[in-house]
Amino acid sequence: FGLADIVADRQRAAVEWLRRGVDALAALGETDARAVMAPSQLALALAGTGEHELAEALCTEVLRLCTEQGDRWARGYTLHTLALSAIVRKEYRHGADLCTECIRVLYPFGNKATLANVLEMLALAAVALGNPDRAALLQGAAHPLWQATGVRLFGGTFLYALHVQCAD
């Protein structure tokens, strides 16, 4: 549940399940990778419901934990969520900076769907910042990644909408 609900575009259900998971891990005093990723996944679901301030607060805490624990995977995923929140709120320069950092962190892991999504967020930011040539290049880089993974692998409507917007 939770992450599966994000994929199935049931963001509110995802928030409820992931909140329970985060609370349970905290009650157990867990500090492993699950305890770092669960709040990041909750933040993505919250961003999908438009609760950007809460999502960003969770992400800030996750980034602190990632720094303490040296967790690059969770850091990259959390940067993705922060970038998404910034782009959706039309904070394009900040979103582009977060996307660039996210790519640097996640590229070695080879997560094609996340990388494609981040490239498309960068393309949207490039158009908004007046650089359509860069946007076309970024969209071209994202296209083969989507072909290799499929378009709606995760994130439901709110992430797919970015894909459609970028394609337009």
N, C-alpha and C positions, 0 to 999 in steps of 0.2 A: 504494500500500500504506500501511500505518500508519493514516492517517485513515480510509481506506476500511474497514479492519478495525474501527475504533471503531464506524462506522456499522453494520457487519454483525455487531456483537456478538462480535467475536473480540478481546477485550481483551489477552490474553497475546500473540497474534501482533502486535497493534498496538504493544505495548511493545517487542517485538524489532525491528520495522521502524523505529519512531521512534527507538529508541536508536542504531541504525545511522546514521540520518540526522543525529541530533544530533552523534554522534561524527565523522561525515564533514565536517559543516560546521565543527566546531571544528578539525579537522585542517587544513582549508583556510584557517582564520583568518577565516572569514566573519563579518560583523557586521551584515548587512542584515536586512530583515524576516523572511526565511526562518529566519535564525539565532536570531531572537527568538521566532518562533511555534513552531518545532519543539519546543523544550523544554516549551512550554506545552501542546502537543498530547500530548507524552509524559506530562506530569503528569496530564492528563485520563485517559489510558489507565491509568496507575498507580492513580489514584483508583478506577477501575472494577475493579481487581483487589484493592482494599483496602489498597494500599500508600500510606496517607495521609501518613505522615511524609516519605517520599521525594518524593511529589507536592508537598507543601508546601515542601520545601527547593528544589525546582526552581522553583516559583512565586515564591519569594522572590527568587531570582536573576533570573528573567525580569522581575519588577517593577522591580528595580534597573536592568536594561538599558532597560526601557521609559522610565523616568525620564530616563536619560542621553540616549536617542535621541528622546524625545518621541512615542513610539509609543502612541497611544491605543487602537487596535484590539486589539493584543496585550495591553495592560493590561486592557481589559475582559474579554477571553477568559480571561485568567489569574485575574482576580477571580472569574469564574464558577466556575472550577475550585476555587479556595480556598473559595468559598461552599458548593459541593457537598460538599466534604470536611468542612467544619464541620457542615453539616446532617446528613449521614450519621452523623457521630459524636455527634449530639445536642447540639452546641454551638450552640443556637438563637439566642441573642442575638448572638454573634459572626457566625454565618452570615447573620443578617438584616442586620447592618451591612455585611457584604461584598456582599450582594445589592443593597442600596441604592446603594452606591458603583458597583457594576457597571452598574446601570441608568443612572445619571448619565453614565457613560462611554460605554456602548454605544448608548443611545437614538438619538443622531444618525445612527448607521450603519444603523438600521432592520432589524437582524437579528431577524426575528420569532420564529424558533424559539428562539434563545437568550433573548430577552426573555420569551417565554412560560414557558420553563423556570425562569428566575430569579423571575418572579412566583409560580410555583407553589412554589418553595423558600421564598419569603417567606410564602406562605400556610401552609405546613407549620410554619414557625417561629411564626407568629401563633397557630395552634392550640396548639402546645406551650407558648407563653408566656401562654396564657389569654385570647386575643382572637379568638374564633370569628367575630365580625362582620367584623373586618378580613380574616380569612382568606377569608370568602365574597366580599367585595369584590375581593380580589386574584385569586381563582379566576375570578370573573366577567370580570375584565380579561384574564386569560390565555386564556379560551375562544375569543374570536374570532381571536386570533393562531394558536392551534392549528388552527382551522378553515381559516385562510388558508394554513397551511404543511403540515399533516399532523402526526400525533402522533409517529411514529418516524423522524424525519429524521436524527437523529444520536444517538450516545451509547449505543446498545444498551440492554440490559435494565436496567442500573443507573440510567440516566436515565429510562427509561420507567416504572420502578417508582415513581419520585417522582411522576410524572404520575398513575398509578393511585392511589397513596396519597393524593394531594391530592384527587382526584375523590371518594374515599370520605369 
